[in-house]
């Protein structure tokens, strides 16, 4: 269990409304691993997002598939509003190819 592998797992989870994974969108802010617990700090594209529970389940299920014994804790943080500047360059390029104007 290491951070790089957790990021790889999360990079396979697409935002339900934007055709890009949550890592390249810049939603995953931090990952900490201690013993058997994985703590993920992340944000959403908007506070009070109606898809928060779905995204939480997608993240938990993806990690549990790889690490069934792990305890997964997800803290959604909204101290700084998300914006398109947080999308990685790779993510921006993918969205541009899909016709997004970034």
C-alpha positions in Angstrom: 0.0 0.0 0.0 1.6 3.2 -1.2 0.6 6.7 -2.3 1.5 6.2 -5.9 -0.6 3.1 -6.2 -3.6 4.9 -4.5 -3.2 7.8 -6.9 -3.2 5.2 -9.8 -6.4 3.6 -8.5 -8.1 7.0 -8.1 -7.0 8.1 -11.6 -9.4 5.4 -12.9 -12.4 7.1 -11.3 -14.1 9.7 -13.6 -16.2 12.5 -12.3 -19.8 11.7 -13.0 -20.4 15.0 -14.7 -17.0 15.9 -16.3 -15.4 13.3 -18.6 -12.1 13.3 -16.6 -10.7 11.4 -13.7 -10.7 12.9 -10.2 -6.9 13.1 -10.0 -6.4 15.1 -13.2 -9.4 17.2 -12.2 -7.4 18.2 -9.2 -10.0 16.9 -6.7 -7.6 14.7 -4.8 -5.6 17.0 -2.5 -3.7 14.6 -0.2 -3.4 10.9 0.6 -2.0 9.7 3.9 -1.4 6.0 4.7 -0.9 4.9 8.3 -0.9 1.2 9.1 -4.0 -0.1 7.6 -5.8 3.2 7.2 -5.9 5.4 4.0 -7.0 9.0 4.6 -7.9 10.9 1.5 -8.5 14.6 1.5 -10.4 15.8 -1.6 -12.7 18.4 -2.8 -15.6 18.5 -5.3 -16.2 20.8 -8.2 -18.9 22.5 -6.1 -19.7 22.5 -2.4 -22.9 20.6 -1.6 -22.5 18.6 -4.8 -25.4 16.2 -5.0 -23.0 13.5 -6.2 -20.8 13.5 -3.1 -22.1 10.2 -1.8 -21.6 8.6 -5.2 -18.1 9.8 -5.5 -17.4 8.7 -2.0 -18.6 5.2 -2.8 -16.7 5.0 -6.1 -13.4 5.9 -4.2 -14.1 3.5 -1.4 -15.0 0.6 -3.7 -12.0 1.2 -5.9 -9.6 1.1 -3.0 -11.3 -1.8 -1.3 -11.1 -3.8 -4.5 -7.3 -3.5 -4.4 -6.9 -3.4 -0.6 -9.9 -5.2 1.0 -8.4 -5.0 4.5 -7.9 -1.2 4.3 -9.9 1.3 6.3 -10.7 4.2 3.9 -11.6 7.6 5.3 -12.5 10.4 2.9 -12.5 14.0 4.1 -14.1 16.5 1.7 -12.6 19.9 2.2 -13.9 23.1 0.8 -11.6 25.8 2.2 -10.6 26.9 -1.3 -13.2 26.6 -4.0 -12.3 24.3 -6.9 -11.8 25.9 -10.3 -10.5 24.8 -13.7 -7.0 26.0 -12.9 -6.7 23.0 -10.7 -7.0 20.6 -13.7 -3.6 19.1 -14.7 -2.2 20.0 -18.0 -2.8 16.4 -19.1 -6.4 16.8 -18.0 -6.8 20.1 -19.8 -5.5 18.5 -23.0 -7.9 15.6 -22.7 -10.9 18.0 -22.2 -9.8 20.2 -25.2 -9.8 17.1 -27.4 -13.4 16.5 -26.3 -14.3 20.1 -27.3 -14.0 21.8 -24.0 -12.8 25.4 -24.1 -10.2 25.8 -21.4 
